[in-house]
């Protein structure tokens, strides 16, 4: 390579350094090379930088990429790394999307979308995953772009309008584009596949509404050992306690007719999670769950186990003491650790809580500024949830399931590649092979 012929002054090779041996030159053909050049007499060239992600991909082994804007042609996801031979159907995915879709009750946005999904690749005609990328698409059918004409000029307070402009200098005005909760369709669709894998291994993820504004479900009123999907779906607010569910619905109704909004909390649990999940130190299980949950729209807080309330206890009150159960397993008498200790699952129920702010787009007059930096007033139009938490329940379940599948695959790859050396290590459950027709 005649470097001098193009005036290059520096050769950057990503191969851990180059020495003077011929073997180093041979390694060049196998390693990516970056060359920065500058003409003689010019200022020194800056070191080149690779940008490897743009924030649209989640996961490392079970990898999900979402796409689409709120008022574009459609939304969805592509899943890479899904194991083969997982039985999955459009009906499996549709069940979860129906729980997330708009217009399902009077306390959600009145936008009418069926959110009908189609699986466009990655699944055989027998309904089994192929191991290749799975592409799921949901069309947008009820678009009202004219409702956002004012927002093209003025920023909605506490919305992503301004920050998208600050970052990109351009934005999808209608519905907020990628900042819209409509983006979560892809997450919920991928989560349906992840939940199916977890179910095959005996692990279950459930979420429910535990707070709406000032209506707070008392601790211990929901039995996490026996909680069922039927209890959660028994009312439109997705609170498993009927008395508190009614209070929550009434609280949402009050602000709904006023054109205002309120926030709340979703509690998410995972039962029968294998021990050993989590990758210390930077990829601890709770850290991965926190990132997953806080990537959801409108989230403002995350805690697991005793959370912030644990700060009021002493160590003697907070510690989860160990015991050996009748089956010879090491367990904890209490679960203030939330099923995770040292960033690793300990076999107890994982429980976490996610705080959601009041919906930013409301029908009341607010003060704001235009893109031209002129102060003005805004009454936002459009169709929006008076409280996002009932529809956030399947979103939280989906993100928890995606994290757990990634961690299960990582555990299987690293810790079960070679035989176990301790009776305390437990293998990931296996599934009976499917009979192919």
Residue, then its C-alpha position, 0 to 999 in steps of 0.5 A: x500500500x503506497x500510503x505516501x502517494x495520497x498524502x496520508x500521515x497516519x494509519x490506524x489499525x484495530x488489531x491491538x497494535x502493530x509490531x515489526x514482524x511479518x506476522x503482523x502484516x498478515x494479520x492486517x488482512x484479517x482486521x478492519x483498518x481505518x485510515x485518516x489522511x490529510x494533505x501536507x501543511x494542514x492541521x493534524x487530522x482528528x482520530x476517526x470514530x465509529x458510531x455503532x448504534x443509534x438507539x433503536x436496538x435492544x438486547x444482545x443475543x435476543x435482539x430487537x429493533x423497532x421501526x416506524x412513526x406514530x402517523x407513518x405507514x406502520x410500525x413494528x419490529x425485527x427480532x434477531x437471535x430467536x431460537x428455532x422451533x419456538x411455536x409462535x403465531x400471529x394470534x399469540x402476538x395479537x393477544x398482547x397487542x390488544x392489551x396495548x392498543x388504543x381505544x379499548x376503553x373510555x379511560x384510554x385514548x379514543x384513537x381507533x386502531x385494531x393494531x392487527x399484526x402480520x408475521x412477514x418472516x422468520x416463522x415456518x408454515x407450521x408455526x415454528x420459528x426458523x432461527x432467522x430474523x422475525x419481522x412483524x408489521x402493524x399498519x397505522x390506519x386511523x391517522x389525523x395529521x391535521x390535529x397536530x398543525x399547531x404542534x408543528x409551530x409550538x412545542x408541547x410542554x414536557x413532551x419530546x417535541x423540543x428535544x428532538x429538534x434540539x438533537x436532530x433539527x427535524x422531527x415527525x410532528x404528527x403524533x410525536x413520531x418515534x417519541x410516541x407510545x405507538x413505538x411500543x407496538x414493536x416492543x410488545x410484539x417482540x415481548x410476546x415471542x419472549x414470553x412464549x419462550x419463557x413460558x416453555x421454560x416455566x417462567x412467567x412475567x405479569x404486571x399490574x397497576x398499583x397506583x393511579x395518582x393518589x390511589x395507592x394499592x396497599x402493600x401485600x394486598x396482591x399475592x404475587x405467588x397466586x396472581x393470575x392474568x385473569x385477575x389483572x384483565x378483570x377490569x379496564x384499569x388492570x388492577x387485580x383488586x376490584x375495590x381499588x380498581x374502581x377508585x382508580x377508574x373514578x380518578x381517571x374519569x375526573x381528569x378525563x372530562x377536564x382535559x387533564x391527565x394523571x400518572x401512576x405506577x405499574x408493578x411487574x413480577x417474574x416468577x420461577x426465574x432460574x437462579x444465576x441470571x445477570x452479568x456482573x458488574x456492569x450488566x447486573x440483572x436489576x441494571x438491565x431491567x432498569x434500562x429496559x423499563x426507563x426506555x419506555x415512554x413517560x417513565x420517571x422512576x424505577x425501583x425493585x425489591x424494597x426500593x426507596x422504602x428500604x432506606x428507612x430500615x436498618x440492616x437487621x430489618x432489611x436483610x433476607x435471612x437464608x433457610x433450606x426448604x423441604x426440597x433442599x433448596x437454599x431460599x430466603x425467608x423474606x424478599x426485600x432483595x426483590x429476587x436479585x442479589x449482587x446483580x444475580x437472580x436468587x430464585x425468589x420472585x423478582x418484583x419491580x415498580x415503574x413510575x409513569x408521569x401524567x400524559x404530557x399532551x393535554x387539552x388545557x391551555x399552556x404557555x410555550x414557545x415556537x420554533x422561532x423562539x416566540x412565546x405563545x399559548x397552546x391548546x393541544x389537539x389530538x387523542x391521548x390517554x388521560x392516564x397511561x398506566x393501564x396500557x403500560x402494563x403489557x409494555x412493562x411485561x414485554x420489556x421484562x421478558x426481553x431482558x430475561x430471555x437475553x439473560x437466559x441465553x447468556x447464562x446458557x452460553x457462558x455457564x453451561x458450556x462446560x460441566x458444572x463444578x458445584x451442586x449449587x449451580x442449577x441448569x436452565x430448564x430444557x424443553x422436550x423436543x418438538x415432533x416435526x410433521 
